[in-house]
Amino acid sequence: MLSTLGAGGGAVIRAIEESGLSFPQMKVLVSLAGQGSGEPAAVNQVAERLGVSLASASRAVDEMVRRGLASRVEDPVDRRVRRVSLTAAGQEVADELMAARLAGLESFVATLSAEERRKLEAALVVLLRRGDIADIYRTHRKRVSR
């Protein structure tokens, strides 16, 4: 996987640098972009999903809101809960990152022999049978193919 971020996948690194996002902010961005429901997520859910503290997730969200990449609203049922979602600008950054990732993967796959590609395809078919992976794939596939 590291070789997909190398020479052919350098677009991912460039996209991350150009976004100006910190690593925690990037994790929040990708997490929000990857949720299939399209509903705003509670900040504590984002923290749990990423395995970070609520304070860390909140700081990342605060900066993303300040930069116009995310919006935060009060939960209509529980006013103590804040929900966050990507703005159009945030979704654009997430889509650019995903497109760069896919381009890097395509470059990597192009270096494989026919036999190696067949083995990789067989492994991916098995992985796509998992519901969680299939959901993420469908969500990103729709967004990147726009």
Secondary structure, 3 states (H helix, E strand, C coil): CHHHHCCCCHHHHHHHHHHCCCHHHHHHHHHHHHCCCCCCEEHHHHHHHHCCCHHHHHHHHHHHHHCCCEEEEECCCCCCCEEEEECHHHHHHHHHHHHHHHHHHHHHHHCCCHHHHHHHHHHHHHHHCCHHHHHHHHHHHHHHCC
